[in-house]
Structure formats: C-alpha cells, structure tokens
C-alpha cells in the first residue's frame, strides 16, 4: 500500500530522502533540516521531526548526538538502498530547496 500524497509526514520523508540522494554526505539537526534542506516553507517543525523519527525507525537515517546536546541526522544506508526505499514510497512533489 502506498502512502497518501496528502500525508505531510510522508511528503516530508520523500523530500528528506531526495535531499539525501543528492547530498549523501549531508548531516544536520532537525532544525537545520527544516530550515536549510526543506526551506522552512512546506512543513512544520513537528512534521519534520516525525518524519525524521520514522526514517530512523526504518533504517534510512542514523541519529548521532552532538556536543551541543542536539541530535544530528545522516544517511544510514547505501545509495542503492535509498533508491529502492524511495521507489517504495511512490511519487509526489519535491519539497526540498531548489
């Protein structure tokens, strides 16, 4: 079953996965991902955090504690596995900064 395009968490997951496909070495906090990867525009901070949590549970993202107490997120799988994951999510609008 494919998630609904109307689901903002799924849309945020797609946008984050697209960003990581294009920038596989990227790493940032939830706040940085919301501001810089997704441009603050389409998703609320709570939606982005939920998307990050679910991507972490699915093994797409790794969480790493930073010295400042924040969690940093980075890609936790090879690019080929990310492509397969993205294919399983279906299409949808790109919510990253362009």
C-alpha positions as CSV (number, residue, x, y, z in Angstrom):
1,X,0.0,0.0,0.0
2,X,1.4,3.4,-0.9
3,X,1.0,6.3,1.5
4,X,-1.3,9.1,0.6
5,X,0.2,12.1,-1.1
6,X,-1.9,14.3,1.3
7,X,0.0,13.0,4.3
8,X,2.5,15.7,5.3
9,X,4.8,13.3,7.2
10,X,5.2,11.1,4.1
11,X,5.8,14.1,1.9
12,X,8.5,15.3,4.3
13,X,10.1,11.8,4.3
14,X,10.2,11.9,0.5
15,X,11.7,15.4,0.5
16,X,14.4,14.4,3.0
17,X,15.2,11.2,1.1
18,X,15.5,13.3,-2.2
19,X,17.8,15.7,-0.4
20,X,20.0,12.8,0.8
21,X,20.0,11.2,-2.6
22,X,21.5,14.4,-4.0
23,X,23.7,15.1,-0.9
24,X,24.6,11.7,0.6
25,X,27.2,13.0,3.0
26,X,24.8,15.7,4.5
27,X,24.3,15.8,8.2
28,X,22.2,18.2,10.3
29,X,19.9,18.7,13.2
30,X,16.1,18.6,12.9
31,X,16.1,22.4,13.0
32,X,18.8,22.6,10.3
33,X,17.0,20.1,8.1
34,X,13.7,22.1,8.4
35,X,15.5,25.4,7.7
36,X,18.1,24.5,5.1
37,X,17.1,21.2,3.4
38,X,13.4,22.0,3.3
39,X,13.5,25.8,3.4
40,X,11.0,26.3,6.3
41,X,8.2,26.5,3.8
42,X,6.1,23.4,3.3
43,X,6.4,21.5,6.6
44,X,6.1,22.4,10.3
45,X,9.0,21.6,12.6
46,X,6.8,18.9,14.3
47,X,6.1,17.2,10.9
48,X,9.8,17.2,10.1
49,X,10.7,15.7,13.5
50,X,8.1,12.9,13.0
51,X,9.4,12.2,9.5
52,X,13.0,12.0,10.9
53,X,11.9,9.7,13.7
54,X,10.1,7.4,11.2
55,X,13.0,7.4,8.8
56,X,15.3,6.5,11.7
57,X,13.0,3.6,12.7
58,X,13.1,2.4,9.0
59,X,16.9,2.4,9.0
60,X,17.2,5.2,6.5
61,X,18.7,7.7,8.9
62,X,21.2,7.4,11.7
63,X,21.0,9.7,14.7
64,X,24.2,10.9,16.2
65,X,24.4,13.0,19.4
66,X,26.4,16.3,19.0
67,X,28.4,18.0,21.7
68,X,25.7,20.7,22.0
69,X,23.1,18.2,23.0
70,X,21.2,18.1,19.7
71,X,20.8,15.0,17.5
72,X,22.3,15.1,14.1
73,X,20.8,13.0,11.3
74,X,22.6,11.4,8.4
75,X,22.1,8.8,5.8
76,X,22.4,5.3,7.2
77,X,22.2,3.2,4.0
78,X,24.0,2.9,0.7
79,X,22.6,5.0,-2.2
80,X,21.3,1.9,-4.0
81,X,19.2,1.0,-0.9
82,X,18.0,4.6,-0.7
83,X,16.8,4.5,-4.3
84,X,14.9,1.3,-3.6
85,X,13.4,2.9,-0.5
86,X,12.3,5.9,-2.4
87,X,10.7,3.8,-5.1
88,X,8.7,2.0,-2.5
89,X,7.4,5.4,-1.3
90,X,6.0,6.4,-4.7
91,X,6.0,9.8,-6.3
92,X,5.0,13.2,-5.0
93,X,6.1,16.8,-5.1
94,X,9.6,17.7,-4.2
95,X,9.7,19.7,-1.0
96,X,13.4,20.5,-0.9
97,X,15.0,23.8,-1.6
98,X,16.0,24.2,-5.2
